[in-house]
Amino acid sequence: MNLNRKTPFAALLTAAVLAFTPARTSAAGNDTSKVEMASVFGHDAVSGLVGESREIRAGLLYDVDRNTIVWEKDMDYAYPIASLTKMMVGLLAIEDIHAGRVRWDDCITVSRSYRKRIRRGRYTTITREEHYTFEDVVKMAMIASHNESTVWIARHCSGDLQLFVERMNRRAQELGMTKTLYSNPSGLPAIIDELDNSSSPRDQLVLALEILKHPKLVEITSIPYLTVHNGKGHVNYRNHNGLVINYGMEVDGIKTGYTKAAGFCLVGTARRGGQRLISVIYGCSSPWVRNGIVANMMNRYYESIKLGRLGETLPDLTASRLFVDSVSRGLASITVAQEEKAQLPEGEDANTYAYKTIREKVRKSITVKRGDNLGSIAQRYNVTVSDLRKWNRLKGSTIHPGQKLAVYTTVKKTIPIKVVADADESIADLAPSIDTCSINADDCPEETLADSQQPFQNGTVADSGKSTSKPATLSKPANQEPQRFIYHVVQRGDTLWNIAQRYRLSPNQIKELNNIGNSNLLRKGERLKIPKKG
């Protein structure tokens, strides 16, 4: 099967819009459609899941096992979706596989022509053929978001590009995706802006649920790196969904997308402790912002249902199952733990501090109520019965109403870390005098965390009970103009997204001010300019 490299889209775009215009709605929405679709999913708004919603154009978070949307923003309005389009291409491809119309090992031959210079002012045209399997072409589309491969899939499955686009729109209607329009299989911008592929977050959720019915397709979207052989050599691709790489097999899909009109989009899926989540995010300003929001949103929800954060520890399935069951019975509610922020020293300017999150063990004294037992108390505070016995020196399991029990729980606190305003000195210069625990809680045992809550006291740096006479900041001449910037020193684990959140800035502001080209290349000890507010 020979496929030309260039594909005319003009006729296709016009025909697709004329045929399927009713499927699209404007931002004004359609109240009737909303009412009809509202009964499909349950709603259980969990506050605090997404603190950065201003960075998102639209989106949602859906708990598959509970059939509940736990967070949403403008989820019933249609927006450009860029390469999220390829989700429908992948679905139609695997449905054709199951129907026996195509096979994974089908060979797709692509002809490419290019000019080669043979001598001064003279060129020759060379034609080269590349051979792919149908499986590799689907992987290129779903993993590497390869635009040309979607045209190959369309022609191989339907024989004609326009017929395939009509199939895409027809399948969307069958699934109840009433606010979706496809004008091409790649998601590239159309000749006319109004013809860009568009859909609502709710429609993309419906499509994601349909894709989850095909384990082979989910397996493909979870591949972090791909090597494809084309008969002439091999090409390596990286999954555009960085969460698949960062969180292994817990995050297993599905698709990213970007155009200037759509912004950075992601339909992501994760499965932790048997609990499946689907997130849909539209219109972020960068892939790092998008990935950070999705990861943070999923982690907060998993923590709130007692499963812990992605990739950190083994989930406690029993505790989570009991808690979710209690929520279903109306005996408990899902709440997101808010990080406690430490107070700054009196008279200090908040702009001269950054914040670092640590974990600290806290002792609580509780009173046993009628009907309580060690098991119910352990579940309530997410601890074990054996720990309760050890902490309270209990020999058995008998407790009485009114009895006082000690419970130790791990809480997160945000502590202030001094950022030096003078360009000649930074926190990196003070590093030998700072206890590692005050900078990164992962480097010290739990019992020393409490010592790191106040890393700066009385103008000196605290070091596990020791102090140094070196001042935290240099004194300035009286005639010097006020500094317009402060300097943040990159610590281990810092990302541009996290740094921007500490100072209530956008990542782009920090990138422009510091001439950062690649946000992934931040180095420990590097100093970043931060505009001083006020």
PyMOL commands that set and color helices and strands:
alter all, ss='L'
color gray80, all
select helices_A, chain A and resi 10-23+31-38+53-55+82-99+134-143+147-158+161-174+193-195+201-211+215-221+242-246+287-304+317-328+350-352+374-380+385-392+427-433+436-439+441-443+446-452+496-502+507-513+519-521
alter helices_A, ss='H'
color red, helices_A
select strands_A, chain A and resi 2-3+42-43+58-63+68-73+79-80+107-119+122-133+198-199+225-229+234-238+251-259+263-272+275-284+340-341+353-367+404-418+456-457+460-463+466-467+485-489+527-531
alter strands_A, ss='S'
color yellow, strands_A
deselect
rebuild
show_as cartoon
